[in-house]
Amino acid sequence: MKLGIVGLPNVGKSTLFNALTNAGADAANYPFCTISPNVGIVPVPDARLDRLAEMYNPKKVTPAVVEFVDIAGLVRGASRGEGLGNQFLANIREVDAILHTVRCFEDENIVHVDGSVDPVRDIETIETELILSDLEILDRRIDKAAKMAKGDKKYDAEVKLLTALKAHMNDGLPAKTFEADDEAKEILATVPLLSGKPVLYAANMSEADFSGGYVENPFFKAVEEYAARTGAQVIPVCAALEQEIAGMEPEDKEMFLSELGLEQSGLDRLAEASYALLGLISYLTAGEPEVRAWTIRRGTKAPGAAGVIHSDFERGFIRAEIVAYDDLIACGSVAAAKEKGLYRSEGKEYVMQDGDVVLFRFNV
């Protein structure tokens, strides 16, 4: 599951990527510094793993992860090939969701591609380019469906649906705001629309803003208001500060955040929000060899979750023995949870819940 970091040139994408991954991607004060996408794997903070590690004293602790892709900056006209437009759009097509980095700070030493700082304008620039690219795809798909409808009337519904979506997007609205029933969603899922991907906004601010009450930053407020109209989430960050924090030892990091009056770094909140945006949850396994968070899509049934560990677990699935994380911590041990009837056996139709602590039984 990939999350693409996008934005205009010089808004802090690569600096944010470096902070997230410590990958050392180039970050410089000129447009198109990033040409080929950088890719990094980022652990998702999960305090539950620390508590389970205290209980089991394992040899290894393995968190869930999110994959981030640092994509080249986009400029107005990208849908027509301006800048690195075609490459940029192709790279977005390969990710599952978008982390849109928006500049929310003034700095005369850092040039802005449009000459001034206006985060809503910047968001709309990228949104417009995604929509224009999608409209080309829709036109081709509508033409194809219309030809098919001449021999098979079942394609009439597809033509009608896609034509309605095209009208919606011609009004400047992204595909993700188009209302559709379940049947229509199945059709739309076959059309690779960029503006239909879920979006999380990273409001990149100065260190003074981030540590001194970012809620008063007018740029941040403007991004929040914009995001609220599409139901998107905004995470405040200072990419430069986060890059500095990322290189600290855990104790130093905790002390530094405390001095700033923060319980959690912006990056930790970003990783958690990204994981949720992708529709992912974690179930947990615990024992002396390893305490681990396993990533599954929300709604996954027990056999499918077992298959994430090994295909044999799914093929020979018998049952899942489960205790909810909160119940396990409250009881202090699996034995105590069993005594209280909180340790249960679930079959093939059980839908996994976030925080389930699981032992799979299988036979191959």
Secondary structure, DSSP 8 states (H G I E B T S, - for coil): -EEEEE-STTSSHHHHHHHHH-------SSTT---S-EEEEEE---HHHHHHHHHH--S-EE--EEEEEE-----TTGGGT-TTHHHHHHHHHTSSEEEEEEE----TTS--TTSS--HHHHHHHHHHHHHHHHHHHHHHHHHHHHHHHTT-TTHHHHHHHHHHHHHHHHTT--GGG----HHHHHHHTTS--GGGS-EEEEEE--HHHHHS-GGG-HHHHHHHHHHHTTT-EEEEE-HHHHHHHHTS-HHHHHHHHHHTT-SS-HHHHHHHHHHHHTTEEEEEEESSS-EEEEEEETT-BHHHHHHHH-HHHHHTEEEEEEEEHHHHHHHSSHHHHHHTT--EEE-TT-B--TTEEEEEEE--
